[in-house]
């Protein structure tokens, strides 16, 4: 899976939508948060990135409860870096589903999945907070960014809903639908 190039139209679309929404609509004037959320959208275009975590048998972990069980599994070699990566992914995963596709999240939680017992917003906030404690401030991204993502999680969820409506309805300035970039 090749990363999407920095100058790709999809990356510019998400960056513009997130920046406009977070700065203008939400009043979150934090370039690190804006860049991180836009990057998350680009990364999760690839399904392999959305389901990046695997169990010891190589099966994808597609529920937060399974990701948390992986963290509790004593047969997994735990380091601060590993646990930080898993908590970061849980935060990203919860933010993505809660903000971009909440209707799918409700469907998952109605079924007989283990995740029907979890509140993705609380779990996303918690996981980013834990990642902030496990990461170094000198790391990329720094621990302080995870703390801010935790503190502003609900705003980010709301903002991602606005971003989704933006890419679905198109750019009002050009009257061009954003789906034209994708096909």
C-alpha positions in Angstrom: 0.0 0.0 0.0 1.6 3.2 -1.2 1.0 6.4 0.8 -1.0 9.1 -0.9 1.4 11.7 -2.2 1.6 15.1 -0.4 0.4 16.9 -3.5 -2.6 14.6 -4.2 -6.0 16.3 -4.7 -7.6 14.1 -2.0 -5.0 15.2 0.6 -5.6 18.9 -0.4 -9.4 18.4 -0.2 -9.3 16.9 3.3 -6.8 19.5 4.5 -8.9 22.3 3.2 -12.2 21.0 4.6 -10.7 20.2 8.0 -8.9 23.5 8.3 -12.0 25.5 7.3 -14.3 23.5 9.6 -12.0 23.5 12.6 -10.9 27.2 12.3 -14.2 28.8 11.1 -16.9 26.5 12.5 -15.4 25.2 15.7 -12.9 27.9 16.7 -10.2 25.3 17.1 -7.2 27.2 15.8 -4.6 24.5 16.5 -2.6 23.6 13.3 -1.3 20.4 14.8 -4.8 19.1 15.6 -6.0 20.2 12.2 -3.1 18.5 10.3 -3.5 15.4 12.4 -7.2 15.0 11.7 -6.8 15.7 8.0 -4.0 13.2 7.9 -6.2 10.6 9.7 -8.8 11.0 6.9 -6.2 10.5 4.2 -4.7 7.5 6.0 -8.0 5.8 6.6 -8.8 6.0 2.8 -6.8 2.8 2.8 -8.8 0.0 4.5 -5.6 -1.6 5.6 -4.8 1.5 7.7 -8.3 1.6 9.2 -7.8 -2.0 10.3 -4.0 -1.9 10.9 -4.0 -3.8 14.2 -3.8 -7.5 14.0 -4.0 -10.3 16.6 -1.2 -12.9 17.1 -2.8 -15.0 14.3 -2.8 -12.1 11.9 -6.5 -11.5 12.0 -7.5 -7.8 11.8 -8.9 -6.2 14.9 -12.0 -4.4 13.8 -13.6 -3.7 17.1 -12.4 -1.5 19.9 -13.1 -4.3 22.5 -10.8 -6.6 20.5 -8.1 -3.9 20.5 -8.5 -3.5 24.3 -8.3 -7.3 24.7 -5.1 -7.3 22.7 -3.6 -4.7 25.2 -4.6 -7.0 28.1 -3.2 -10.1 26.4 -0.2 -11.2 28.5 1.3 -13.2 25.6 1.9 -10.0 23.6 5.2 -8.3 24.2 4.2 -4.9 25.7 6.4 -1.9 25.5 5.4 1.8 25.9 5.8 2.3 22.2 3.6 -0.7 21.4 0.9 0.3 23.9 1.1 3.9 22.7 0.6 2.8 19.1 -2.4 0.7 20.1 -4.0 3.4 22.2 -3.4 6.0 19.4 -5.1 3.6 16.9 -8.0 3.1 19.2 -8.4 6.9 19.5 -8.1 7.3 15.8 -10.5 4.5 15.1 -13.1 5.9 17.6 -12.7 9.4 16.2 -13.2 8.3 12.6 -16.3 6.2 13.2 -17.9 8.6 15.7 -17.3 11.6 13.5 -17.4 10.4 9.9 -19.8 7.5 9.9 -21.8 7.6 13.2 -24.7 5.8 11.4 -22.4 2.8 10.8 -21.3 2.9 14.4 -24.9 2.7 15.6 -25.4 -0.3 13.4 -22.3 -2.0 14.9 -23.5 -1.3 18.4 -27.0 -2.7 17.7 -25.6 -6.1 16.6 -24.2 -8.8 18.8 -20.7 -7.4 18.7 -18.7 -6.8 21.9 -18.5 -3.1 21.0 -22.2 -2.6 21.7 -21.1 -2.2 25.3 -18.6 0.6 24.5 -19.0 4.3 24.2 -16.7 5.2 21.4 -16.4 8.8 22.5 -15.4 8.0 26.0 -13.1 5.3 24.8 -11.5 7.6 22.2 -10.9 10.3 24.8 -9.4 7.7 27.2 -7.1 6.1 24.6 -5.7 9.5 23.4 -5.1 10.4 27.1 -3.3 7.2 27.7 -1.3 7.7 24.5 -0.3 11.1 25.7 1.1 9.6 28.9 3.0 6.9 27.0 4.4 9.1 24.2 7.4 11.4 24.4 7.0 15.1 23.8 9.9 14.8 21.3 8.1 12.0 19.4 6.2 12.6 16.2 3.4 13.2 16.9 4.2 14.7 20.4 2.5 13.6 23.6 0.9 17.0 23.9 -1.0 16.5 20.7 -2.7 13.4 22.0 -3.6 15.3 25.2 -5.3 18.0 23.1 -7.1 15.4 20.9 -8.4 13.9 24.1 -9.5 17.2 25.5 -11.2 18.3 22.3 -12.5 14.9 21.2 -16.2 15.8 21.1 -15.4 18.9 19.0 -13.3 16.8 16.6 -16.2 14.4 16.3 -18.6 17.2 15.5 -16.1 18.8 13.1 -15.6 15.5 11.2 -19.4 15.3 10.7 -19.3 18.8 9.2 -16.3 17.8 7.0 -18.2 14.8 5.7 -21.1 16.9 4.7 -18.6 19.2 3.0 -17.2 16.5 0.8 -20.7 15.1 0.1 -22.2 18.4 -1.0 -19.2 19.8 -2.8 -17.5 23.2 -2.8 -20.1 26.0 -2.8 -17.5 28.4 -4.3 -17.0 26.3 -7.5 -20.3 24.4 -7.5 -18.1 21.3 -8.2 -18.9 18.1 -6.4 -16.0 16.7 -4.5 -16.8 13.2 -5.8 -15.4 14.4 -9.2 -11.9 14.2 -7.5 -12.4 10.6 -6.6 -13.6 9.1 -9.9 
